[in-house]
């Protein structure tokens, strides 16, 4: 039987890690808005008015929405993992740092997408974006597999059925995002759409899993 004091100490071990991670996610998602530019008067006049100038920046809006949704889903999934992870070790901290490293890079491919989508350089822009998505997905897998292997860092009361469900879901991530990356070499827009659909998929499965977890806690 695990004492209340031990459970409290376990939570303190991961509390700082989650708080630091939340700060990084918040900064990354905030920086995305910097890619939305207000057209100058000269540009607006040249394009036939402010409305036309704003509509002409559709690529920026698409890049912003795609990246915002991606970072949001990553944050939600990261938060969900920490409902199961209650202990910490040095390798885990570095793996979490690796994940955050790639998260902080998201504004960079977003800026490239905003600037070059719809141009002749569009395929390269999407390749870079998809490559970052692959790296983030791999980092998520490394983080989760280290924490969950043998229940290494999990809550001592963790529902192992849910743990196995997360593991199965994460197995699909790297190969699917790798498909999106390969697709960017021949069909850039299709690759970008696949990245968006994958973000929605992980958001939906995370939502369903969270509801299932809440229902299980209620029954207990």
C-alpha positions in Angstrom: 0.0 0.0 0.0 1.5 3.3 -1.0 1.2 6.1 1.6 -0.3 9.5 0.9 3.0 11.1 1.6 4.7 9.0 -1.0 2.1 9.8 -3.6 2.5 13.5 -2.9 6.2 13.3 -3.2 5.9 11.5 -6.6 3.7 14.3 -7.9 6.2 16.9 -6.8 8.8 15.1 -8.9 6.9 15.7 -12.2 5.2 18.9 -11.3 8.1 21.1 -12.2 8.7 19.2 -15.4 5.1 19.7 -16.5 5.0 23.3 -15.5 8.2 24.0 -17.5 6.9 22.1 -20.5 3.6 24.1 -20.3 5.6 27.3 -20.5 7.5 26.2 -23.6 4.2 25.1 -25.3 2.7 28.5 -24.5 5.6 30.4 -25.9 5.7 28.3 -29.1 2.0 28.7 -29.7 2.1 32.4 -29.1 5.0 33.0 -31.5 2.9 31.6 -34.3 0.8 34.7 -34.4 3.8 36.8 -35.3 3.6 35.3 -38.8 0.3 37.1 -39.3 1.2 40.4 -40.9 -0.9 43.6 -41.3 -0.7 44.7 -45.0 0.9 48.1 -45.4 -1.2 50.9 -47.0 0.9 50.7 -50.1 0.3 46.9 -50.5 -3.4 47.3 -49.8 -3.7 50.0 -52.5 -1.7 48.0 -55.0 -4.0 45.0 -54.5 -7.2 46.9 -54.7 -8.0 47.6 -51.1 -7.5 46.2 -47.6 -10.0 43.3 -48.1 -8.1 42.0 -51.1 -4.8 42.4 -49.4 -6.0 40.4 -46.4 -7.5 37.7 -48.6 -4.3 37.5 -50.5 -2.6 36.4 -47.3 -4.5 33.1 -47.2 -1.3 31.1 -47.0 -0.4 32.8 -43.7 -3.8 31.9 -42.2 -3.5 28.3 -43.3 0.0 27.9 -41.9 -1.1 29.6 -38.7 -4.2 27.4 -38.2 -2.3 24.2 -39.1 0.5 24.9 -36.7 -1.7 26.2 -33.9 -3.9 23.0 -34.1 -0.7 20.9 -34.1 0.9 22.5 -31.1 -2.5 22.5 -29.2 -2.9 18.8 -29.9 0.7 18.1 -28.8 0.1 20.1 -25.5 -3.2 18.2 -24.8 -1.4 14.8 -25.4 1.6 15.9 -23.3 -0.8 16.8 -20.5 -2.6 13.5 -20.9 0.7 11.6 -20.5 1.4 13.4 -17.2 -1.9 12.1 -15.8 -0.2 8.7 -15.8 3.4 9.7 -15.3 4.1 10.5 -11.6 7.9 9.9 -11.2 10.9 11.3 -12.9 14.5 10.3 -13.8 17.3 12.1 -15.5 16.9 10.3 -18.9 13.2 11.2 -18.8 14.0 14.8 -18.3 16.4 14.8 -21.3 13.8 13.0 -23.5 11.2 15.6 -22.5 13.7 18.3 -23.4 14.2 16.7 -26.8 10.5 16.9 -27.4 10.4 20.5 -26.3 13.3 21.3 -28.6 11.3 20.2 -31.6 8.2 22.0 -30.3 10.1 25.3 -30.2 11.0 24.8 -33.9 7.4 24.8 -35.0 7.3 28.6 -35.7 10.2 28.2 -38.1 8.5 25.8 -40.6 5.3 27.7 -40.1 7.0 30.9 -41.3 8.4 29.0 -44.3 5.0 27.6 -45.2 3.4 31.1 -44.9 6.0 32.6 -47.1 6.3 29.9 -49.8 3.1 28.0 -50.1 1.5 28.5 -53.5 4.9 29.2 -55.0 7.5 27.1 -56.8 9.2 26.4 -53.5 6.1 25.0 -51.9 7.3 21.3 -51.9 10.4 22.1 -49.9 8.4 24.2 -47.4 6.0 21.3 -46.8 8.9 18.8 -46.6 10.5 20.8 -43.8 7.2 21.1 -42.0 6.4 17.3 -42.3 10.0 16.5 -41.2 9.5 18.5 -37.9 6.2 16.6 -37.4 8.0 13.3 -37.8 10.6 14.3 -35.3 8.0 15.4 -32.8 6.1 12.2 -33.1 9.3 10.1 -32.6 10.2 12.2 -29.5 6.7 11.6 -28.1 7.2 7.9 -28.6 10.6 7.9 -26.9 9.3 9.9 -24.0 6.2 7.6 -23.4 8.0 4.3 -24.0 10.7 5.2 -21.5 8.2 6.3 -18.9 5.8 3.4 -19.4 8.2 0.5 -19.9 7.5 -1.9 -17.0 5.5 0.9 -15.3 8.9 2.6 -14.7 7.6 6.2 -14.1 3.8 5.6 -14.0 1.4 6.3 -11.3 1.2 3.3 -9.0 -2.6 3.4 -9.5 -2.4 3.7 -13.3 -5.0 1.8 -15.4 -2.8 -0.5 -17.4 -5.5 -1.0 -20.1 -5.3 2.8 -20.8 -1.5 2.6 -20.7 -1.5 -0.1 -23.4 -4.1 1.9 -25.4 -1.8 4.9 -25.5 1.1 2.7 -26.5 -0.9 1.2 -29.4 -2.0 4.6 -30.6 1.5 6.0 -30.5 2.8 3.1 -32.6 0.8 4.6 -35.6 2.3 8.1 -35.3 5.8 7.8 -36.8 4.9 5.7 -39.9 1.9 7.9 -40.7 3.8 11.1 -40.4 6.6 9.5 -42.4 4.0 8.9 -45.2 3.2 12.6 -45.0 6.8 13.4 -45.4 7.3 11.1 -48.4 4.1 12.4 -49.9 5.5 16.0 -49.8 8.0 15.0 -52.6 5.2 14.5 -55.1 2.0 16.1 -53.7 2.8 18.9 -51.3 -0.7 20.0 -50.6 -1.9 16.4 -50.0 1.0 16.0 -47.5 0.0 19.2 -45.6 -3.6 18.0 -45.5 -2.5 14.6 -44.2 -0.6 16.4 -41.4 -3.8 18.3 -40.5 -5.8 15.1 -40.5 -3.3 13.3 -38.3 -3.5 16.2 -35.8 -7.3 15.9 -35.7 -7.0 12.1 -35.4 -4.7 12.3 -32.3 -6.9 15.1 -30.9 -10.0 12.9 -31.2 -8.4 9.7 -29.8 -7.0 11.7 -27.0 -10.4 13.1 -26.2 -12.1 9.7 -26.3 -9.3 8.3 -24.1 -9.7 11.2 -21.6 -13.5 10.6 -21.4 -12.9 6.9 -20.8 -10.4 7.7 -18.0 -12.8 10.1 -16.3 -15.6 7.4 -16.5 -13.2 4.8 -15.0 -12.3 7.2 -12.1 -16.0 7.9 -11.5 -16.8 4.2 -11.3 -14.0 3.7 -8.8 
